[in-house]
Amino acid sequence: MQGSAAEHAVSARALSVTRGKREVLHGITFGLPAGRITGLIGPSGCGKTTLMRAIVGVQRNVSGELRVLGLAPGSAELRRSIGYGTQSMAAYEDLSVRENLDYFAALAGSPRGQTDAVLARVELRDSAAQLVRSLSGGQRSRVSLAIALLGEPRLLVLDEPTVGLDPLLRERLWREFRSLAGAGATLLVSSHVMDEAERCDEVLLVRDGRLLAQASPGELARRTGTENLEQAFLRLVEHEA
Amino acid sequence: MRGTAATARRVLLQLRHDPRTIGLLLGVPAVLMTIFRFVFQHEHAQFELAGPALMVLFPLFTMFLVSSVALLRERTSGTLERLLSTPLSRISLLGGYALAFTSLAIVQAGVVTALSLGALGLNLAGSTALVVLLAAAVALLGLGLGLLASAFARSEFQVVQFFPATILPQLLLCGLLVPRAHMGAVLHAVSDVLPMSYAVDGIHHLSRQSDASSAAVGDMAIVLAYALGAILLGALTLRRRTD
């Protein structure tokens, strides 16, 4: 990486997205620090998924400036470096967990045996032979996450990866995210649960397609004089009004 | 190339988890051909005339239905979006589907041809291998048309309605019911631009003449050209960026 990309794995300036006739993101400016976990926090319907899709390069009608790992989003060389965990599971229902992972591993050019390693990391080894169709909601979201981890992604874009998981597993996944960041990957993790934001290095607070704030959780609490992010969010919304 | 092979393997694995569909794909044409034979129980000559055309209609019907639904699912379940965010190219993806479905069509055509020439007593003047290859070309056509249909449908209800809309007119005009030469000028002109007319011309060359291999290969080339055209046009509908 060179230039400003050395600090920011993703940088956006005046980023807007129109879906149909409606503008859903209104000129957002932010940067994702490289090697850090950034939380994308906001109520459902605020534009989190749209923003993630823009970064991955599958969203139409994006205007403004957006650089991802120093490249234009969606470019061919970039697709090797991004792991995208979609919110809808986006795996083949009529294949087993392992068959799904083997397929996506082949596409990502993963080293041999990576399927097993990834299955262990998301604790799906015991369900590897099960058809995805028969999995519970929590298991499905881990399949989606597992697929995103395949290959050697330098940027992980994870859309609500911990929804519906039991607290213990959530804890372990966050430790997993932490170790990925420690190994140099940049993570963008969305959630509509404020307390997840506490685990991030940085937080992007989004509401109605606008960025309320980008700061570390501690900084946000300080700036708004509040105890937790839920209150900080409310304070920021009041300020806007 | 690796993406194509991996995709073909994945599509075939999906089918392997669905033995009932495989059974229907391989069994139904055989049963229909047998019924057709007994419809013409006392007019074997009629069976000799009309039977061979079914051999190229089956792969069109089945591959259109299978691929239109499979690709609609890719579009609506989010897997297509995920695939297109990986290094896989759209051509490799479709190449994988083509490889999987033509292999299946070759098995299907093998079963129907063996049954027809064996137990049902159909006589084929030309090359059996060319019949199977022609069926594979038609399967690619079915894939291409199914892919296009999937682009214009939002649900499985809608996509199967494209079957009577796009496939049945070709059944009426391909020369199975009435020889194309006997059609009125307008219908004949329409049948001239429909790909299945060439598939049926080709199979008639193979079934009725022993020395018409080159004519049949020419017809097969036309079917393949239509198939590739439909697949390439369909590839344009697999958009990386969507709303």
Boltz contact constraints between the chains, C-beta under 6 A:
constraints:
  - contact:
      token1: [A, 19]
      token2: [B, 243]
      max_distance: 6.0
  - contact:
      token1: [A, 56]
      token2: [B, 85]
      max_distance: 6.0
  - contact:
      token1: [A, 58]
      token2: [B, 81]
      max_distance: 6.0
  - contact:
      token1: [A, 58]
      token2: [B, 85]
      max_distance: 6.0
  - contact:
      token1: [A, 58]
      token2: [B, 241]
      max_distance: 6.0
  - contact:
      token1: [A, 60]
      token2: [B, 241]
      max_distance: 6.0
  - contact:
      token1: [A, 60]
      token2: [B, 242]
      max_distance: 6.0
  - contact:
      token1: [A, 60]
      token2: [B, 243]
      max_distance: 6.0
  - contact:
      token1: [A, 79]
      token2: [B, 86]
      max_distance: 6.0
  - contact:
      token1: [A, 79]
      token2: [B, 87]
      max_distance: 6.0
  - contact:
      token1: [A, 80]
      token2: [B, 87]
      max_distance: 6.0
  - contact:
      token1: [A, 84]
      token2: [B, 85]
      max_distance: 6.0
  - contact:
      token1: [A, 86]
      token2: [B, 78]
      max_distance: 6.0
  - contact:
      token1: [A, 86]
      token2: [B, 82]
      max_distance: 6.0
  - contact:
      token1: [A, 88]
      token2: [B, 78]
      max_distance: 6.0
  - contact:
      token1: [A, 90]
      token2: [B, 78]
      max_distance: 6.0
  - contact:
      token1: [A, 90]
      token2: [B, 79]
      max_distance: 6.0
  - contact:
      token1: [A, 90]
      token2: [B, 82]
      max_distance: 6.0
  - contact:
      token1: [A, 94]
      token2: [B, 14]
      max_distance: 6.0
  - contact:
      token1: [A, 94]
      token2: [B, 17]
      max_distance: 6.0
  - contact:
      token1: [A, 95]
      token2: [B, 13]
      max_distance: 6.0
  - contact:
      token1: [A, 95]
      token2: [B, 14]
      max_distance: 6.0
  - contact:
      token1: [A, 99]
      token2: [B, 13]
      max_distance: 6.0
  - contact:
      token1: [A, 103]
      token2: [B, 6]
      max_distance: 6.0
  - contact:
      token1: [A, 103]
      token2: [B, 10]
      max_distance: 6.0
  - contact:
      token1: [A, 106]
      token2: [B, 6]
      max_distance: 6.0
  - contact:
      token1: [A, 107]
      token2: [B, 3]
      max_distance: 6.0
  - contact:
      token1: [A, 107]
      token2: [B, 86]
      max_distance: 6.0
  - contact:
      token1: [A, 107]
      token2: [B, 88]
      max_distance: 6.0
  - contact:
      token1: [A, 108]
      token2: [B, 86]
      max_distance: 6.0
